[in-house]
Amino acid sequence: MQKSKILIFSIAYSPFWGGAEIAVKEITRRLSGDFEFDMITLSLEKGLPSQEVIGDINVYRISGGKLLFPILAFLKARKLNKKKEYNIVWSIMASRAGFAALFFKLFSSSYNPKGIPVKFLLTLQEGDDSNYPKKRAGALWFLVEPFFKMIFKKADFIQAISVFLAEWGVGIRKSNDNVAVVPNGVDLDKFKIDLFNKREVRKKFNLKLDDNVIITTSRLVTKNGITDLVESIHLFMDKYNMPIKLLILGEGEERRKIESLIKKYNMERYVSLLGFIPQDEIYDYLYASDIFIRPSLSEGLGNSFLEAMAAGLPVIGTPVGGIPDFLEDGVTGIFCKAKDPESIVDSIYKLLSNPKLKQEIAQNGQSLVFENYGWDVVSGEMKGIFKRLI
């Protein structure tokens, strides 16, 4: 039996990995027995091949920059469709990839050579606040807005990774028909290891066994609230006589600002700015830690939270975006207020001063992730969407 064919539009892919790209990799890996996947993506680095097979996806890279990507990707897709006869075009996010899929829908008659309609699936993975597209377009928003809204209205189905994003999509689409929440997942096999090795893991990172280790794995950008977290560690140390360390894993545009803040408060011994850490090495850092915190200003879902929960850590987050989908205050995590270092201090103390609560929240969070957020579960739900569209 011939496999159904799906063409993916994604502005980025390997070797540039984010939550959306990992989701595509994990889903296609599990569904390659039923579907054939192609992808059109942007060549973001010199020397990358224009075509290669990555995992279970035949990847086509195009040059021309982000601005021209929607048009060039559409033209490439129309050419490929004549030969491949796709059943679905799948846009990863409603940005430039969404415009490429929209142009395909509008200007290629949306049919394959056999005369069968090609369906348009839109995945909402956005992590920025809902006004970001307007801010980015600036003075040109009045021209961009009608086409941006058309991405949502012309999609045959919208899959969002959180209730927050689904509601955003419904608000633009003006209909909740053919809209579903399917979250990103976690590679649970990475967490099926000996959890009683904290002493050895801490020794590896020169951490004392009695240190209260806070960890965040985040891009160093404003929306992730890392400066607020550093401020909170300074306030915590002034207020409480408890040994505390903060590990910051990630890179980004706010690095210098964070370095200045650490220096300002003379916290070099207590705050470690570790930079980019490969994904496979992050797990040991999680196992060496006591609490995960990301005081986000906006969040599409928050895969870093889910990974920390899978590792058995209690998490502290803000009630924004998709975080409330998995964080129930006092049950699967602790809420703090956004842009409020004092609130972060109170949340940290609530966990460190109550070991029983800390353990209960960690256990509840881990159970939630293992039951609901494995990639096998997520891929099964995506398979149902693909089958529905074909």
Buried (B, 14 or more C-beta within 10 A) or exposed (E): EEEBBBBBBBBBBBEEEEBBBBBBBBBBBBBBEEBBBBBBBBBBEEEBEEEEEBEBBBBBBBEEEEEEBBBBBBBBBBEBBEEBBBBBBBBBBBBBBBBBBBBBBEEBEBEBEEEEEBBBBBBBBBBBBBEBBEEEBEEEEEEBBEBBBBBBEBBBBBBBBBBBBBBBBBEBBEEEEBBBBBBBBBBBEBBEEEEEBBEEBBEEBEBEEEBBBBBBBBBBBBBBBBBBBBBBBBBBBEEBEBEBBBBBBBBBEBBEBBBEBBEEBEBEEBBBBBEEBEEEEBBBBBBBBBBBBBBBBBBBBBBBBBBBBBBBBBBBBBBBBBBBBBBBBEEBBBBBBBEBBBBBBBBBBBBBEEEEBBEBBBBBBBEBBBEBBBBEBBBBBBBEBBEEBE
